[in-house]
Amino acid sequence: MNKILKITKMNRITYKLFWITSLILLAFALVMYLTLYFFLPTFYEQYKTDQLQTGIEEIIDKSKDLTFQNAIPLLDKYSQKNNAIIYLQDQEGRIIYSPTFSFTGSNSKGVAVTPATKGPLENSDNLSNSYNATIPIQFLNVNLTLVVFATFQPINEASQVLALFLPYISIIVIVIGLGSAYLYSRFITKPLIYINQGAQKMANLDFSEKIEVRSNDELAELSNSLNDMSVNLQHTMHDLKKANQQLKSDIEKERKIEQKRREFFSIVAHELKTPLTVMKGYLEGMIYNIGPYQNRDQYLKKNHQIIESMEQLVREILSMSKLEQHTFKLQLEEVNLSELINTITKDLEFFASQKDIQMIKQVGSHHLVYTDRVLLEKACKNIVHNAIMYSPHGEKVYINLTEDSKQQHIQIKVINTGIKIKEEDIQQIFEPFYRIEKSRNRNTGGSGLGLYIVKQVFETLSITYSLNNTIHGVQFLVTIPLSTK
């Protein structure tokens, strides 16, 4: 039932067009019939009258050059052609000639005459819808009167027959009209229904099928326009979907950044709160001369050390914050990596000697890159410093510098022996304030920002990096592209 209603709804334009066309055809047929019935007799009468008058004028015009006997064929032809009664009378009213009468005598001019009788017009006084005319006519040998009579009765009979034939005409008109209207409506609306079905699929975002109308009219143009709209809409939806996914990704990324920022400030507050609490305890003990705090020189020195570590932490936070700002501008210049590595190792020799760690360098003499010297030095220094600080006593730190002209990059390898890092720690070691040593003791580790700053610097300078375990220890690999100015 629902399917029937759906089909009926879809084809309602066919039914509408069918009934409208049927009514137009039937109305046209009715108008034609009424026109024939009411106006055909009048039109025929006018036409017949004009024809009779024209014929009479032609006979009168030609008779001037003919004798009566020579003009008889004209009269006979006129009578036969117009189905009219025609005869000639003399001045006394006697019938001289008529194709439908015989003659009994002749006058002195040789014209046949017949006794005066009651003419046909006198017997036809009661006839309606007839034509009669009495006109003088002149021949070469005589002047007579031309009498013409014609009846229009056949057309009246035709009108009566037309009225009797009305039921049969009505049946024929209805059958032909309804059949023609049905075929016409199907022919016109079939492509429209097809286009409508395709448009409904497009409205439901189904672009799997195209609308194909094989014609060169407006319907073909409409189908092509719908197909173009379908393609454009499909592309637009695809672009919107990509943009939506990108927007979701950006929102999720921003949410994660915001969450990390909150966590970062929470950790910063914790990192600053702990040394401030320790300093406050030291100072209160010194103020009240409690126990060992009476030795003020010793605890003032410890407070000074705590302040220096806090100062270092603040400097690291500020440098990291500067890198995260969009307004930060790099100071690019040509940097000799060999000299940079030598400077870093020289500055860190004191820390290595304290742990009896040997630094072994293979850096060459001349490796140039175009980058920000200050940032690169800070990152490389943090890497080498971490390698020294987290290596056991008596181990080695290898620093290799190699250049690959084919790959257009320089690689820095820093390997510290005698230690391994768990895989779960490697995944998080570049997060801010993350430390492998969970006690967060300042004597056994730093602030936890060193490798996070390395990550920020390398991402700013478009330098790739990796940290992984090797057979001999832990390797930090840095790949710097050989970019030009």
C-alpha positions, 0 to 999 in steps of 0.5 A: 500500500505504501509503495502504491502511495509512493508511486502515485505521489511520484507520478502525480505530475503525470496525472495532472498533465494527463487531465489538463491535456484531456480537458483541453482536447475535449474542450477544443473538440467541443468548440469545433463541434459547436462552431460547425453546428452553429456557424457552418450553415451561415458560412455556407449560405454566405459562400453559396450566395457569393458563388451564385452572384459571381456566376450571374455577373459573369453570365450578364457580362459575357451575354452582351457579346453573344446571341441568345442561342449562343448563350444557352451553354453558359446558362446550362453550365451555371445551372449544373454547377450551382444546382440552381433553377434558372430561366429567362422571361420576356417582357410579358412574363413568359418563360423563354428558356429554362434547362428544366422546361421544354418550349412550344413556339417562337416569337418574331425574333426566333426565340422559343416561347412557352405559354405563361405558366406559374413559375417555380418561384411562385411555387416556392414562396414557402421555402426558407433558406433559399436564394432568388434573383431577378436580373435584366440580361441583354443579348445581341438579339434580345433583352430578357429577364434572368430569374435564378432560384437556389435552395440551401436546404441541404446544409440544414439537413447536414446540420441535423445529421451532425446533431444525430452523429454527436454521440458517435463523434463524442465517443471517438473524440473522448477515446482519441483525446484521452489516449493522446493525452495519456501518451503525451503526458507520459512522454513529457513527464517520464524524463521529469520523473527520472530527473526527480528521482535522481535529484531525491538521491542527491538530496539524500547525499547519494551521488552514486548515479548520474542523471542521463537524459538523451536529448538536446532540450532544456531537460538535458540542460537541467540533468547536466546542471544537476550532475555538475551540482552533484560533482561540485557538492561531492567535492565540497563535502569532501573538502568540508569533511577534510576541514572538519577532521583537520579542525577536530585534530587541531582542537584535540591538539590544542586541548592536549597543549592546554592540558600539558600547559596546566600540567607544566605550571602545576609541576613548575609550582611544585618544583619551586615550592619544594626549595622555597620550603627548604629555604624557609626552614633553614631561615627559621632555624637560623632566626631562632638559633635551633640546634645545628642551624646556629651554624649560619655560615653553613646554612647560608651557603646551602640557601645560596645553592638552592637559590642558584638552582632555582635561578637556573630553573627559571632561566630554563623555563624562560628560554623554553617559553621564548621558543614557544612564542610565535614572535620568536625570531631565529638569529641565523648564521654560518656555524662551524660544528667542529668548533662548537663541539670543541667549545662544549666539551671544553666547558664540560671537562670539569663535570667529566673529571669529577666522575672520571669519565673520558670524552672521546671526540671524532669531529673533524676540522671543518663542518659548516651549517647555517643555523642559530648558533646560540640555540644549537649550542644550548641543545648540544650542551644539554645532550653531552651534559646529560650523557656525563651526568647519567653515566657511571664512574669511569665510563666513556662518552663518544662524540662523532661528527660525520658529513654525508654530502649525498644525503645533504646532512651532518650527523652528531652521535653522542654515545655514553657507555655503561647504562641503558634506558627502559623503553617506557622511559624513552617514550616520555623522556622528552616530556617536561620535568620527566626524570628517570630517577623518580626521587627527584633528588637534585644531587642525582639529577637535574630539573627534568627540563634539559631534554624538553628544551632540546626537543623544543630547539630541534623542532624550531630549527627543523633538526631531526633527532632520536634516542635509543639503546645500543650494545654499549650504552645509549645513543643520541643521534642528531641529523642537521640538514646542510641548508644554504643561506 
